[in-house]
Amino acid sequence: MSTIKNHKPTIRAWAMFDWANSAYNLVITSTIFPAYYTAITYTEADGDRVDFFGFNVVNTALSNFALSFAYLLMAIALPILSSVADFKGNKKAFMMAFTYLGGFACMGLFFFRLETLEWGIICFTLAAMGYVGGVLFNNSYLPQIATVDQQDRVSAQGFAYGYVGCVTIQIICFVFVLKPEWFGITDPSLPPRLSFFLVGLWWIGFAQIPFRKLPQNTRNGQRVTKHVLRKGFAELQDVWHRLKDIAEIKRFLPAFFFYAMGVQTVMIVAAAFGEKVLHLGAPKLIGTILIIQLVAIGGAYLMSLLARFIGNVPVLMLVVCIWIVICVAAFYINHEVHFYILAALVGLVMGGIQSLSRSTYSKLLPVGEEDTASFFSFYDVTEKVAIVIGLFSFALIEQVTNNIRYSALCLGLFFVMGLILLYRMLLLKKPLENDR
């Protein structure tokens, strides 16, 4: 089904999906859940080690292992699902399914306590899977709803909506966490658990806007067979063969792979890092992450603006350099002021690198493609495998050394590799054209 591109109501609806699911990204992966999880899994008897189905594990390593497992499963499943979506023309249905999975899993975290650790980790894993799947199919709409010259702006608009949305729900949850007495709450575990439930409601509720407005591809009415399921990986291979003939993409994806290992891992572990290293406490930690989201809104638009003047790749290189500084500095910080400074830097580059990476890849795709889910499946599989390696490496280093600072320092190596590969891409001397 053809779609009118640059249609403002459609673009706003598409951006509202970021508004909806970013509540998970902030509350569950970045602020309240990490603070709550770290607090309840630390005991006088066992310190920061917990028993999970009989295995004795460092608490933060366990949550990172769980996330890496979720991303690994999705990296395996996404090629099949995107193939089915392209074949049946129903990628919106997959968006809906993953949204409901993630939303209800967040609601399930309402019942998470130390004595229900296994239940909490399972819901935490399912919520991550719901988020990853929804993002893939939402991303695949970008080249369908916006022309190449508008994709940087539209991508940044999506991230900006996401940051505003997640800050809004975070403030609501913040009130419950900091002022439980206003609501007659005496159980200290209830405010964070109530926040998890509200995130699920927010996610599912606001997602109804893009579900109503986004176009639905034409269904062909055929049954999905084993051949179609196998075709998912064959199609991924076919996409790779088609994309590797494009020199810019052939060089961009390896660079993206390495710096995505660092970016996504830092975003996920930042709150736990601040709590374990500096013992900031939930109020300071949540407030800091909240400020990061506000700074990130401006960062996304700033990087989009800079890209218009100096090009996407130079801006990405600049941002990756800042990430390297952040990782090295994290190893040495010993005062909360240092953490706040690093947090401001993270906010500045966090939204920009995600937004610009998405639009850079979109602009490099072959012009005129309608079935974009498979192309973005390749992008998302690349990112998810990167996250699996990044999170697993971070967790393993902490598990072995029992020092989370070494984990942060090693992330800098991923950024260094990404920077080298971006420079290699720049040597092509074929800058992206915003009006291609």
DOGUTI-849087 format. One record per residue (C-alpha): residue number from 1; residue in one letter; x, y, z. Coordinates in nm, 4 decimals, padded with zeros to 6 digits, always signed. Example, Ala and Ser with C-alpha at 12.3 -4.5 7.8 and 13.67 -1.06 7.14 Angstrom:
// residues 2
<1, "A", <+01.2300, -00.4500, +00.7800>>
<2, "S", <+01.3670, -00.1060, +00.7140>>
This chain:
// residues 436
<1, "M", <+00.0000, +00.0000, +00.0000>>
<2, "S", <+00.1435, +00.3341, -00.1031>>
<3, "T", <+00.1738, +00.5981, +00.1664>>
<4, "I", <+00.1759, +00.9750, +00.1376>>
<5, "K", <+00.5185, +01.0750, +00.2649>>
<6, "N", <+00.5844, +01.3712, +00.4951>>
<7, "H", <+00.2188, +01.3682, +00.6044>>
<8, "K", <+00.2344, +01.5521, +00.9371>>
<9, "P", <-00.0478, +01.3663, +01.1204>>
<10, "T", <+00.1064, +01.0307, +01.0225>>
<11, "I", <+00.4509, +01.1423, +01.1361>>
<12, "R", <+00.3139, +01.2660, +01.4682>>
<13, "A", <+00.1357, +00.9349, +01.5187>>
<14, "W", <+00.4549, +00.7458, +01.4350>>
<15, "A", <+00.6489, +00.9584, +01.6855>>
<16, "M", <+00.3874, +00.8791, +01.9523>>
<17, "F", <+00.5087, +00.5203, +01.9528>>
<18, "D", <+00.8381, +00.6521, +02.0917>>
<19, "W", <+00.6337, +00.8529, +02.3436>>
<20, "A", <+00.4592, +00.5315, +02.4519>>
<21, "N", <+00.7437, +00.2806, +02.4733>>
<22, "S", <+01.0095, +00.5171, +02.6093>>
<23, "A", <+00.8327, +00.4925, +02.9444>>
<24, "Y", <+00.9750, +00.1408, +02.9642>>
<25, "N", <+01.3174, +00.2572, +02.8551>>
<26, "L", <+01.3429, +00.5178, +03.1310>>
<27, "V", <+01.1555, +00.3737, +03.4292>>
<28, "I", <+01.2405, +00.0058, +03.3830>>
<29, "T", <+01.5906, +00.0075, +03.2337>>
<30, "S", <+01.7298, +00.3379, +03.3622>>
<31, "T", <+01.5820, +00.4679, +03.6864>>
<32, "I", <+01.3258, +00.3226, +03.9266>>
<33, "F", <+01.3656, -00.0463, +03.8469>>
<34, "P", <+01.7489, -00.0499, +03.8740>>
<35, "A", <+01.7344, +00.1457, +04.2016>>
<36, "Y", <+01.4601, -00.0803, +04.3417>>
<37, "Y", <+01.6278, -00.3974, +04.2148>>
<38, "T", <+01.9696, -00.3054, +04.3543>>
<39, "A", <+01.8170, -00.2128, +04.6920>>
<40, "I", <+01.6057, -00.5247, +04.7472>>
<41, "T", <+01.8728, -00.7675, +04.6238>>
<42, "Y", <+02.1386, -00.6393, +04.8667>>
<43, "T", <+02.1268, -00.8078, +05.2079>>
<44, "E", <+02.3497, -00.8010, +05.5142>>
<45, "A", <+02.4000, -01.1757, +05.4933>>
<46, "D", <+02.4843, -01.2143, +05.1238>>
<47, "G", <+02.5847, -00.8639, +05.0136>>
<48, "D", <+02.5123, -00.8083, +04.6457>>
<49, "R", <+02.4912, -01.1787, +04.5582>>
<50, "V", <+02.1591, -01.3536, +04.4973>>
<51, "D", <+02.0347, -01.7061, +04.4309>>
<52, "F", <+01.8589, -01.7410, +04.0963>>
<53, "F", <+01.7200, -02.0890, +04.0327>>
<54, "G", <+02.0065, -02.2276, +04.2442>>
<55, "F", <+02.2833, -02.0164, +04.0869>>
<56, "N", <+02.4755, -01.7680, +04.3009>>
<57, "V", <+02.5214, -01.4487, +04.0963>>
<58, "V", <+02.6109, -01.0813, +04.1496>>
<59, "N", <+02.2785, -00.8950, +04.1462>>
<60, "T", <+02.3584, -00.6452, +03.8702>>
<61, "A", <+02.5365, -00.9116, +03.6658>>
<62, "L", <+02.2157, -01.1197, +03.6816>>
<63, "S", <+01.9984, -00.8398, +03.5442>>
<64, "N", <+02.2502, -00.7723, +03.2669>>
<65, "F", <+02.2709, -01.1425, +03.1806>>
<66, "A", <+01.8894, -01.1492, +03.1635>>
<67, "L", <+01.8814, -00.8520, +02.9273>>
<68, "S", <+02.1515, -00.9976, +02.7051>>
<69, "F", <+01.9504, -01.3225, +02.6881>>
<70, "A", <+01.6374, -01.1269, +02.5864>>
<71, "Y", <+01.8243, -00.9419, +02.3128>>
<72, "L", <+01.9832, -01.2654, +02.1905>>
<73, "L", <+01.6419, -01.4303, +02.1562>>
<74, "M", <+01.5121, -01.1298, +01.9657>>
<75, "A", <+01.8169, -01.1214, +01.7384>>
<76, "I", <+01.7335, -01.4810, +01.6419>>
<77, "A", <+01.3581, -01.4220, +01.6081>>
<78, "L", <+01.3518, -01.0856, +01.4299>>
<79, "P", <+01.4626, -01.2117, +01.0859>>
<80, "I", <+01.1813, -01.4679, +01.0872>>
<81, "L", <+00.9224, -01.2213, +01.2149>>
<82, "S", <+01.0184, -00.9471, +00.9705>>
<83, "S", <+01.0005, -01.1973, +00.6848>>
<84, "V", <+00.6519, -01.3000, +00.7916>>
<85, "A", <+00.5537, -00.9330, +00.8288>>
<86, "D", <+00.6722, -00.8500, +00.4781>>
<87, "F", <+00.5112, -01.1661, +00.3374>>
<88, "K", <+00.1738, -01.1085, +00.5036>>
<89, "G", <+00.1851, -00.7282, +00.4947>>
<90, "N", <+00.0979, -00.7055, +00.8645>>
<91, "K", <+00.3911, -00.5432, +01.0426>>
<92, "K", <+00.1465, -00.3316, +01.2428>>
<93, "A", <+00.0056, -00.6516, +01.3946>>
<94, "F", <+00.3543, -00.7460, +01.5110>>
<95, "M", <+00.3998, -00.3967, +01.6575>>
<96, "M", <+00.0808, -00.4488, +01.8544>>
<97, "A", <+00.1744, -00.7988, +01.9737>>
<98, "F", <+00.5120, -00.6904, +02.1069>>
<99, "T", <+00.3627, -00.3806, +02.2679>>
<100, "Y", <+00.1096, -00.5880, +02.4602>>
<101, "L", <+00.3799, -00.8376, +02.5609>>
<102, "G", <+00.6014, -00.5599, +02.6965>>
<103, "G", <+00.3199, -00.3671, +02.8604>>
<104, "F", <+00.1717, -00.6630, +03.0449>>
<105, "A", <+00.5202, -00.7784, +03.1523>>
<106, "C", <+00.5754, -00.4365, +03.3123>>
<107, "M", <+00.2438, -00.4736, +03.4924>>
<108, "G", <+00.3643, -00.8135, +03.6147>>
<109, "L", <+00.6583, -00.6443, +03.7856>>
<110, "F", <+00.4056, -00.5069, +04.0353>>
<111, "F", <+00.4411, -00.8447, +04.2092>>
<112, "F", <+00.8234, -00.8385, +04.2150>>
<113, "R", <+00.9872, -00.8694, +04.5565>>
<114, "L", <+01.3079, -01.0400, +04.6729>>
<115, "E", <+01.1157, -01.3588, +04.7482>>
<116, "T", <+00.9789, -01.3550, +04.3909>>
<117, "L", <+01.3155, -01.2851, +04.2264>>
<118, "E", <+01.2681, -01.5412, +03.9506>>
<119, "W", <+00.9266, -01.3968, +03.8597>>
<120, "G", <+01.0714, -01.0461, +03.8484>>
<121, "I", <+01.3611, -01.1435, +03.6210>>
<122, "I", <+01.1246, -01.3301, +03.3864>>
<123, "C", <+00.8941, -01.0263, +03.3574>>
<124, "F", <+01.1984, -00.8021, +03.3170>>
<125, "T", <+01.3186, -01.0225, +03.0291>>
<126, "L", <+00.9774, -01.0337, +02.8577>>
<127, "A", <+00.9403, -00.6555, +02.8852>>
<128, "A", <+01.2747, -00.6130, +02.7081>>
<129, "M", <+01.1636, -00.8483, +02.4309>>
<130, "G", <+00.8421, -00.6514, +02.3860>>
<131, "Y", <+01.0339, -00.3261, +02.3628>>
<132, "V", <+01.2862, -00.4601, +02.1104>>
<133, "G", <+01.0217, -00.6095, +01.8828>>
<134, "G", <+00.8040, -00.2999, +01.8843>>
<135, "V", <+01.0976, -00.0730, +01.8014>>
<136, "L", <+01.1949, -00.2819, +01.4977>>
<137, "F", <+00.8564, -00.2593, +01.3311>>
<138, "N", <+00.8164, +00.1068, +01.4224>>
<139, "N", <+01.1595, +00.1881, +01.2752>>
<140, "S", <+01.0680, +00.0129, +00.9520>>
<141, "Y", <+00.7978, +00.2758, +00.8900>>
<142, "L", <+01.0532, +00.5613, +00.8698>>
<143, "P", <+01.1428, +00.5346, +00.4974>>
<144, "Q", <+00.7758, +00.4653, +00.4265>>
<145, "I", <+00.6436, +00.7866, +00.5848>>
<146, "A", <+00.9284, +01.0345, +00.5190>>
<147, "T", <+01.1380, +01.1315, +00.2174>>
<148, "V", <+01.5157, +01.1023, +00.2466>>
<149, "D", <+01.5675, +01.4749, +00.3001>>
<150, "Q", <+01.3254, +01.4678, +00.5963>>
<151, "Q", <+01.4378, +01.1471, +00.7669>>
<152, "D", <+01.6964, +01.3081, +00.9983>>
<153, "R", <+01.4320, +01.5519, +01.1214>>
<154, "V", <+01.1560, +01.2899, +01.1541>>
<155, "S", <+01.3870, +01.0466, +01.3334>>
<156, "A", <+01.4881, +01.3235, +01.5768>>
<157, "Q", <+01.1196, +01.4102, +01.6240>>
<158, "G", <+01.0509, +01.0508, +01.7264>>
<159, "F", <+01.3282, +01.0536, +01.9849>>
<160, "A", <+01.2187, +01.3954, +02.1118>>
<161, "Y", <+00.8621, +01.2691, +02.1590>>
<162, "G", <+01.0081, +00.9695, +02.3387>>
<163, "Y", <+01.2108, +01.1808, +02.5789>>
<164, "V", <+00.9204, +01.4142, +02.6567>>
<165, "G", <+00.6880, +01.1176, +02.7084>>
<166, "C", <+00.9212, +00.9263, +02.9355>>
<167, "V", <+01.0003, +01.2376, +03.1402>>
<168, "T", <+00.6263, +01.2948, +03.1894>>
<169, "I", <+00.5589, +00.9436, +03.3195>>
<170, "Q", <+00.8807, +00.9583, +03.5216>>
<171, "I", <+00.7629, +01.2726, +03.7030>>
<172, "I", <+00.4328, +01.0999, +03.7842>>
<173, "C", <+00.6204, +00.7982, +03.9225>>
<174, "F", <+00.8670, +01.0295, +04.0951>>
<175, "V", <+00.5839, +01.1713, +04.3065>>
<176, "F", <+00.4832, +00.8227, +04.4235>>
<177, "V", <+00.8417, +00.7299, +04.5091>>
<178, "L", <+00.9397, +01.0495, +04.6920>>
<179, "K", <+00.6071, +01.1415, +04.8557>>
<180, "P", <+00.4273, +00.8152, +04.9352>>
<181, "E", <+00.2703, +00.9749, +05.2424>>
<182, "W", <+00.0599, +01.1980, +05.0136>>
<183, "F", <-00.1240, +00.8838, +04.9053>>
<184, "G", <-00.1308, +00.7080, +05.2421>>
<185, "I", <+00.1289, +00.4526, +05.1313>>
<186, "T", <+00.3198, +00.2885, +05.4149>>
<187, "D", <+00.4782, -00.0064, +05.2311>>
<188, "P", <+00.8124, +00.1282, +05.0940>>
<189, "S", <+00.8074, -00.1266, +04.8099>>
<190, "L", <+00.4656, -00.0180, +04.6817>>
<191, "P", <+00.5620, +00.3120, +04.5065>>
<192, "P", <+00.8208, +00.1545, +04.2738>>
<193, "R", <+00.5996, -00.1484, +04.2067>>
<194, "L", <+00.3087, +00.0840, +04.1319>>
<195, "S", <+00.5376, +00.2719, +03.8919>>
<196, "F", <+00.6051, -00.0490, +03.6996>>
<197, "F", <+00.2312, -00.1079, +03.6652>>
<198, "L", <+00.1731, +00.2492, +03.5437>>
<199, "V", <+00.4460, +00.2092, +03.2808>>
<200, "G", <+00.2573, -00.0864, +03.1349>>
<201, "L", <-00.0659, +00.1126, +03.1204>>
<202, "W", <+00.1113, +00.4135, +02.9645>>
<203, "W", <+00.2880, +00.1982, +02.7060>>
<204, "I", <-00.0239, +00.0159, +02.5901>>
<205, "G", <-00.2526, +00.3193, +02.6171>>
<206, "F", <-00.0551, +00.5711, +02.4099>>
<207, "A", <+00.0455, +00.3067, +02.1552>>
<208, "Q", <-00.3162, +00.3041, +02.0412>>
<209, "I", <-00.2495, +00.6336, +01.8580>>
<210, "P", <+00.0056, +00.4938, +01.6095>>
<211, "F", <-00.1938, +00.1713, +01.5889>>
<212, "R", <-00.4894, +00.3725, +01.4550>>
<213, "K", <-00.2966, +00.6098, +01.2283>>
<214, "L", <-00.0061, +00.4186, +01.0746>>
<215, "P", <-00.0714, +00.2579, +00.7353>>
<216, "Q", <-00.1174, -00.1149, +00.7069>>
<217, "N", <+00.0553, -00.2897, +00.4203>>
<218, "T", <-00.1616, -00.4943, +00.1858>>
<219, "R", <-00.2180, -00.8520, +00.2980>>
<220, "N", <-00.1743, -01.1182, +00.0331>>
<221, "G", <-00.4016, -01.3662, +00.2089>>
<222, "Q", <-00.1549, -01.6556, +00.1849>>
<223, "R", <-00.0709, -01.8916, +00.4677>>
<224, "V", <+00.2632, -01.8729, +00.6427>>
<225, "T", <+00.4481, -02.1995, +00.5782>>
<226, "K", <+00.7769, -02.3473, +00.6985>>
<227, "H", <+00.9241, -02.2199, +00.3761>>
<228, "V", <+00.8297, -01.8643, +00.4720>>
<229, "L", <+00.9784, -01.9057, +00.8200>>
<230, "R", <+01.3037, -02.0366, +00.6741>>
<231, "K", <+01.2886, -01.7508, +00.4301>>
<232, "G", <+01.3479, -01.5089, +00.7200>>
<233, "F", <+01.7159, -01.5896, +00.7462>>
<234, "A", <+01.7462, -01.6359, +00.3719>>
<235, "E", <+01.5953, -01.2906, +00.3312>>
<236, "L", <+01.8377, -01.1495, +00.5871>>
<237, "Q", <+02.1193, -01.3005, +00.3842>>
<238, "D", <+01.9673, -01.1569, +00.0673>>
<239, "V", <+01.9424, -00.8127, +00.2283>>
<240, "W", <+02.3092, -00.8374, +00.3240>>
<241, "H", <+02.4082, -00.9282, -00.0319>>
<242, "R", <+02.2090, -00.6303, -00.1600>>
<243, "L", <+02.3435, -00.3899, +00.0999>>
<244, "K", <+02.7073, -00.4914, +00.0765>>
<245, "D", <+02.7110, -00.3600, -00.2804>>
<246, "I", <+02.6537, -00.0156, -00.1287>>
<247, "A", <+02.9975, +00.0892, -00.0072>>
<248, "E", <+02.8664, +00.3361, +00.2519>>
<249, "I", <+02.6430, +00.0760, +00.4215>>
<250, "K", <+02.9137, -00.1879, +00.4002>>
<251, "R", <+03.1338, +00.0401, +00.6093>>
<252, "F", <+02.8648, +00.1979, +00.8254>>
<253, "L", <+02.7167, -00.1205, +00.9749>>
<254, "P", <+03.0435, -00.2523, +01.1293>>
<255, "A", <+03.1059, +00.0914, +01.2833>>
<256, "F", <+02.7481, +00.1018, +01.4118>>
<257, "F", <+02.7895, -00.2509, +01.5512>>
<258, "F", <+03.0854, -00.1549, +01.7693>>
<259, "Y", <+02.9677, +00.1800, +01.9031>>
<260, "A", <+02.6165, +00.0398, +01.9629>>
<261, "M", <+02.7744, -00.2125, +02.2020>>
<262, "G", <+02.8867, +00.0789, +02.4154>>
<263, "V", <+02.5922, +00.3170, +02.3767>>
<264, "Q", <+02.3158, +00.0728, +02.4631>>
<265, "T", <+02.5107, -00.0843, +02.7498>>
<266, "V", <+02.5873, +00.2533, +02.9097>>
<267, "M", <+02.2218, +00.3557, +02.8877>>
<268, "I", <+02.1116, +00.0338, +03.0541>>
<269, "V", <+02.3704, +00.0167, +03.3336>>
<270, "A", <+02.4116, +00.3875, +03.4184>>
<271, "A", <+02.1715, +00.3864, +03.7120>>
<272, "A", <+02.3101, +00.0669, +03.8644>>
<273, "F", <+02.6620, +00.2052, +03.8188>>
<274, "G", <+02.5752, +00.5273, +04.0038>>
<275, "E", <+02.4132, +00.3344, +04.2862>>
<276, "K", <+02.6916, +00.0781, +04.3337>>
<277, "V", <+02.9881, +00.3152, +04.2967>>
<278, "L", <+02.8595, +00.6318, +04.4646>>
<279, "H", <+02.5533, +00.5114, +04.6600>>
<280, "L", <+02.3511, +00.8077, +04.5391>>
<281, "G", <+02.0161, +00.6784, +04.6573>>
<282, "A", <+01.6941, +00.6620, +04.4582>>
<283, "P", <+01.5922, +01.0329, +04.4736>>
<284, "K", <+01.9260, +01.1690, +04.3449>>
<285, "L", <+01.9604, +00.8878, +04.0948>>
<286, "I", <+01.6136, +00.9282, +03.9484>>
<287, "G", <+01.6490, +01.3067, +03.9380>>
<288, "T", <+01.9803, +01.2771, +03.7528>>
<289, "I", <+01.8435, +01.0345, +03.4929>>
<290, "L", <+01.5437, +01.2650, +03.4509>>
<291, "I", <+01.7736, +01.5554, +03.3668>>
<292, "I", <+01.9572, +01.3313, +03.1196>>
<293, "Q", <+01.6321, +01.2775, +02.9296>>
<294, "L", <+01.5661, +01.6521, +02.9098>>
<295, "V", <+01.9182, +01.7225, +02.7840>>
<296, "A", <+01.8808, +01.4384, +02.5331>>
<297, "I", <+01.5846, +01.6127, +02.3660>>
<298, "G", <+01.8069, +01.9046, +02.2715>>
<299, "G", <+02.0901, +01.6663, +02.1871>>
<300, "A", <+01.8823, +01.4809, +01.9269>>
<301, "Y", <+01.7893, +01.8040, +01.7473>>
<302, "L", <+02.1402, +01.9481, +01.7832>>
<303, "M", <+02.3006, +01.6466, +01.6153>>
<304, "S", <+02.0401, +01.6591, +01.3378>>
<305, "L", <+02.1209, +02.0292, +01.2825>>
<306, "L", <+02.4971, +01.9705, +01.2821>>
<307, "A", <+02.4541, +01.6887, +01.0300>>
<308, "R", <+02.3007, +01.9351, +00.7847>>
<309, "F", <+02.6173, +02.1443, +00.7888>>
<310, "I", <+02.9053, +01.8986, +00.8287>>
<311, "G", <+02.7478, +01.5640, +00.7403>>
<312, "N", <+02.6222, +01.2592, +00.9293>>
<313, "V", <+02.9502, +01.0694, +00.9584>>
<314, "P", <+03.1623, +01.3567, +01.0999>>
<315, "V", <+02.8938, +01.4240, +01.3610>>
<316, "L", <+02.8823, +01.0553, +01.4545>>
<317, "M", <+03.2624, +01.0566, +01.4920>>
<318, "L", <+03.2458, +01.3604, +01.7201>>
<319, "V", <+02.9783, +01.1966, +01.9343>>
<320, "V", <+03.1714, +00.8692, +01.9599>>
<321, "C", <+03.4769, +01.0639, +02.0813>>
<322, "I", <+03.2646, +01.2081, +02.3612>>
<323, "W", <+03.1481, +00.8573, +02.4528>>
<324, "I", <+03.5119, +00.7446, +02.4826>>
<325, "V", <+03.5797, +01.0300, +02.7253>>
<326, "I", <+03.2730, +00.9281, +02.9276>>
<327, "C", <+03.3889, +00.5653, +02.9630>>
<328, "V", <+03.7408, +00.6587, +03.0702>>
<329, "A", <+03.6154, +00.9214, +03.3152>>
<330, "A", <+03.3683, +00.6723, +03.4670>>
<331, "F", <+03.6608, +00.4593, +03.5836>>
<332, "Y", <+03.7972, +00.7444, +03.7938>>
<333, "I", <+03.4896, +00.9190, +03.9352>>
<334, "N", <+03.4688, +00.9255, +04.3148>>
<335, "H", <+03.2265, +01.2097, +04.3867>>
<336, "E", <+02.8642, +01.2617, +04.2946>>
<337, "V", <+02.9468, +01.5913, +04.1186>>
<338, "H", <+03.1594, +01.3914, +03.8751>>
<339, "F", <+02.8628, +01.1630, +03.8098>>
<340, "Y", <+02.6375, +01.4614, +03.7381>>
<341, "I", <+02.8878, +01.6019, +03.4873>>
<342, "L", <+02.9126, +01.2655, +03.3108>>
<343, "A", <+02.5343, +01.2374, +03.3175>>
<344, "A", <+02.5028, +01.5714, +03.1388>>
<345, "L", <+02.7464, +01.4519, +02.8707>>
<346, "V", <+02.5565, +01.1252, +02.8317>>
<347, "G", <+02.2321, +01.3172, +02.7879>>
<348, "L", <+02.3879, +01.5413, +02.5232>>
<349, "V", <+02.5064, +01.2529, +02.3053>>
<350, "M", <+02.2549, +00.9798, +02.3919>>
<351, "G", <+01.9626, +01.0942, +02.1812>>
<352, "G", <+02.1809, +01.2319, +01.9044>>
<353, "I", <+02.3717, +00.9132, +01.8300>>
<354, "Q", <+02.0569, +00.6970, +01.8272>>
<355, "S", <+01.8573, +00.9359, +01.6122>>
<356, "L", <+02.1387, +01.0043, +01.3669>>
<357, "S", <+02.2307, +00.6354, +01.3385>>
<358, "R", <+01.8716, +00.5425, +01.2520>>
<359, "S", <+01.8336, +00.8160, +00.9909>>
<360, "T", <+02.1817, +00.7550, +00.8456>>
<361, "Y", <+02.0961, +00.3910, +00.7809>>
<362, "S", <+01.7544, +00.4842, +00.6423>>
<363, "K", <+01.9071, +00.7346, +00.3994>>
<364, "L", <+02.1516, +00.4741, +00.2718>>
<365, "L", <+01.8807, +00.2195, +00.1863>>
<366, "P", <+01.7965, +00.1554, -00.1804>>
<367, "V", <+01.5448, +00.4138, -00.2986>>
<368, "G", <+01.1915, +00.2943, -00.3684>>
<369, "E", <+01.1782, -00.0051, -00.1330>>
<370, "E", <+00.8316, -00.0618, +00.0144>>
<371, "D", <+00.8968, -00.3742, +00.2265>>
<372, "T", <+01.1283, -00.1999, +00.4687>>
<373, "A", <+01.0790, -00.4373, +00.7635>>
<374, "S", <+01.3453, -00.6768, +00.6355>>
<375, "F", <+01.5979, -00.3971, +00.5835>>
<376, "F", <+01.5383, -00.2644, +00.9328>>
<377, "S", <+01.5439, -00.6201, +01.0659>>
<378, "F", <+01.9052, -00.6351, +00.9516>>
<379, "Y", <+01.9750, -00.3040, +01.1282>>
<380, "D", <+01.8004, -00.4184, +01.4450>>
<381, "V", <+01.9671, -00.7597, +01.4465>>
<382, "T", <+02.3029, -00.5817, +01.4162>>
<383, "E", <+02.2133, -00.3593, +01.7113>>
<384, "K", <+02.0712, -00.6397, +01.9250>>
<385, "V", <+02.3712, -00.8671, +01.8746>>
<386, "A", <+02.5871, -00.5689, +01.9703>>
<387, "I", <+02.3834, -00.5206, +02.2882>>
<388, "V", <+02.4126, -00.8906, +02.3719>>
<389, "I", <+02.7926, -00.8728, +02.3477>>
<390, "G", <+02.8093, -00.5377, +02.5282>>
<391, "L", <+02.5874, -00.6396, +02.8194>>
<392, "F", <+02.7379, -00.9868, +02.8489>>
<393, "S", <+03.0906, -00.8419, +02.8506>>
<394, "F", <+02.9926, -00.5813, +03.1106>>
<395, "A", <+02.8296, -00.8453, +03.3325>>
<396, "L", <+03.1100, -01.0989, +03.2907>>
<397, "I", <+03.3833, -00.8481, +03.3758>>
<398, "E", <+03.1957, -00.7442, +03.6911>>
<399, "Q", <+03.1271, -01.1066, +03.7859>>
<400, "V", <+03.4978, -01.1951, +03.7505>>
<401, "T", <+03.6557, -00.8792, +03.8964>>
<402, "N", <+03.3740, -00.7858, +04.1348>>
<403, "N", <+03.4435, -00.4251, +04.0273>>
<404, "I", <+03.1945, -00.2479, +03.8013>>
<405, "R", <+03.4494, +00.0253, +03.7170>>
<406, "Y", <+03.6517, -00.2168, +03.5038>>
<407, "S", <+03.3350, -00.3009, +03.3120>>
<408, "A", <+03.2792, +00.0669, +03.2326>>
<409, "L", <+03.6393, +00.1169, +03.1222>>
<410, "C", <+03.6274, -00.1771, +02.8820>>
<411, "L", <+03.3242, -00.0271, +02.7071>>
<412, "G", <+03.5573, +00.2456, +02.5825>>
<413, "L", <+03.7307, -00.0126, +02.3625>>
<414, "F", <+03.4083, -00.0709, +02.1698>>
<415, "F", <+03.3798, +00.3020, +02.1021>>
<416, "V", <+03.7411, +00.3182, +01.9853>>
<417, "M", <+03.6708, +00.0453, +01.7292>>
<418, "G", <+03.3567, +00.2268, +01.6168>>
<419, "L", <+03.5509, +00.5505, +01.5737>>
<420, "I", <+03.8177, +00.3808, +01.3615>>
<421, "L", <+03.5532, +00.2242, +01.1367>>
<422, "L", <+03.3644, +00.5536, +01.1012>>
<423, "Y", <+03.6868, +00.7200, +00.9907>>
<424, "R", <+03.7287, +00.4406, +00.7381>>
<425, "M", <+03.3808, +00.5215, +00.6083>>
<426, "L", <+03.4700, +00.8902, +00.5864>>
<427, "L", <+03.7593, +00.8013, +00.3534>>
<428, "L", <+03.5014, +00.7105, +00.0887>>
<429, "K", <+03.4612, +01.0855, +00.0393>>
<430, "K", <+03.0934, +01.0341, -00.0441>>
<431, "P", <+02.9012, +01.2348, +00.2151>>
<432, "L", <+02.5334, +01.1641, +00.2619>>
<433, "E", <+02.3114, +01.3972, +00.0721>>
<434, "N", <+02.0134, +01.5199, +00.2720>>
<435, "D", <+01.8220, +01.5797, -00.0495>>
<436, "R", <+01.9182, +01.2628, -00.2316>>
